Amino acid sequence: MNRVLSRLAALWIAIMLLASVCACAESSISTTVVMRVSRMTQNAVVKAGEDLSIEVDIDGVEPESYQWFFNDVPLDGANQKVYNIVNAQPEHTGVYRMDAFDANGKMLVSMDIAARVLEDTVPQAGDGSMPVGVAFAAIALCGGLLLVLLRRRARA
């Protein structure tokens, strides 16, 4: 009797395993990566007056169209894979986004690129800013005074 129950249990387990494998096989989804970003401009930094060029290259698929944005605002006429700014100025500093689309208008990829245009001026003496070293010394001094006060309070 035990032998029969053991065989029935083993058969039941085998059937359930087979059924679960079939169920998993029916509901599985196969995906294939057909594209990848092979090269993109990383955080572009240029001096004021220089040309700024940003781009994204995609391997495996040729997008039908592109749209560039600056701080989430679409740029008129900026619909190539490369976006160029001649004579970049500090107001061109910000986040650029490139959206690439297929022939049906479906977005293939969206990439953000941070760009910074450095001013070509040197801060003037007496501009009111505190040097970093002085600021850290002031913070350290305040921390030391606070520590002394806490120790005195603990002794009292």
C-alpha positions in Angstrom: 0.0 0.0 0.0 2.8 2.4 0.9 4.6 1.5 -2.3 1.5 2.3 -4.4 1.0 5.7 -2.5 4.7 6.5 -3.1 4.4 5.8 -6.8 1.2 7.8 -7.1 2.8 10.7 -5.2 5.8 10.6 -7.5 3.6 10.5 -10.6 1.5 13.4 -9.3 4.7 15.4 -8.7 5.9 14.6 -12.1 2.6 15.7 -13.7 2.5 18.9 -11.7 6.1 19.7 -12.7 5.4 19.1 -16.3 2.2 21.2 -16.2 4.1 24.1 -14.5 6.9 23.9 -17.2 4.3 24.0 -19.9 2.5 26.9 -18.3 5.7 28.8 -17.9 6.7 28.1 -21.5 3.3 29.4 -22.7 3.5 32.6 -20.8 7.2 33.4 -21.3 8.1 36.5 -23.3 11.2 36.6 -25.5 12.9 39.9 -25.9 15.9 40.9 -28.1 17.9 44.1 -27.6 18.2 45.5 -31.1 19.8 48.8 -30.3 22.3 50.4 -27.9 23.7 53.8 -27.3 27.3 53.4 -28.6 28.5 56.9 -27.9 27.2 60.1 -26.5 28.6 63.4 -25.4 29.2 63.3 -21.6 28.6 66.5 -19.6 29.9 69.0 -22.2 32.0 71.8 -20.8 33.3 74.6 -23.0 34.4 78.2 -22.5 32.3 81.1 -23.5 32.7 81.8 -27.2 33.7 78.3 -28.1 31.4 76.0 -30.2 29.4 73.4 -28.3 28.6 70.1 -30.1 26.5 67.4 -28.5 25.5 64.1 -30.0 24.1 60.6 -29.4 25.0 57.6 -31.6 22.7 54.6 -31.6 23.8 51.2 -32.9 21.4 48.6 -34.3 18.7 50.9 -35.5 18.6 54.1 -37.6 16.1 56.5 -36.1 13.9 58.2 -38.6 13.8 61.5 -36.7 15.3 63.3 -33.7 14.2 66.2 -31.5 16.5 68.1 -29.2 15.2 70.0 -26.1 16.9 72.6 -23.8 15.7 72.5 -20.2 12.6 70.5 -21.4 11.7 73.1 -24.1 11.8 71.8 -27.8 14.5 73.5 -29.9 13.1 74.7 -33.3 15.0 73.0 -36.2 17.1 70.8 -33.9 16.2 67.5 -35.5 19.5 65.9 -36.4 21.6 63.5 -34.3 24.1 66.2 -33.6 23.2 69.5 -32.1 25.7 72.4 -32.5 25.8 75.8 -30.8 28.2 78.2 -32.4 29.8 80.8 -30.1 28.2 79.3 -26.9 27.4 81.6 -24.0 26.7 81.0 -20.3 22.9 81.2 -21.0 23.4 77.9 -23.0 24.3 76.1 -19.8 21.6 73.5 -18.9 20.3 70.1 -19.7 19.8 69.1 -23.3 17.7 66.1 -24.2 17.6 64.1 -27.4 14.6 62.0 -28.3 15.0 59.6 -31.2 11.9 58.2 -33.0 11.3 55.4 -35.5 9.3 55.8 -38.8 6.0 55.3 -36.9 6.8 58.1 -34.4 7.5 55.6 -31.6 10.2 56.9 -29.3 13.3 54.7 -29.4 15.5 56.4 -26.9 15.7 59.6 -24.8 19.0 60.8 -23.5 19.9 63.8 -21.2 23.2 65.6 -21.6 24.4 68.3 -19.2 26.2 71.2 -20.8 28.0 74.0 -19.1 29.5 77.2 -20.7 32.1 78.8 -18.5 32.4 82.5 -18.3 35.7 83.9 -19.4 35.9 86.4 -16.6 37.9 86.2 -13.3 36.1 87.4 -10.1 37.3 90.8 -9.1 38.9 91.6 -5.7 36.3 92.8 -3.2 33.5 91.0 -4.9 32.1 90.1 -1.4 32.6 86.4 -1.5 34.4 84.6 1.2 37.4 82.3 0.3 36.7 78.7 0.8 39.6 78.3 3.3 38.3 81.1 5.5 34.8 79.6 5.4 36.1 76.1 6.6 38.3 77.8 9.3 35.2 79.6 10.6 33.2 76.4 10.6 36.0 74.6 12.5 36.2 77.4 15.0 32.5 77.3 15.7 32.6 73.5 16.1 35.5 73.8 18.6 33.6 76.5 20.6 30.5 74.3 20.7 32.5 71.4 21.9 34.1 73.5 24.7 30.6 74.7 25.8 29.2 71.2 25.8 32.1 69.9 28.0 31.6 72.8 30.5 27.9 72.1 30.6 28.5 68.4 31.2 30.9 69.2 34.2 28.4 71.6 35.8 
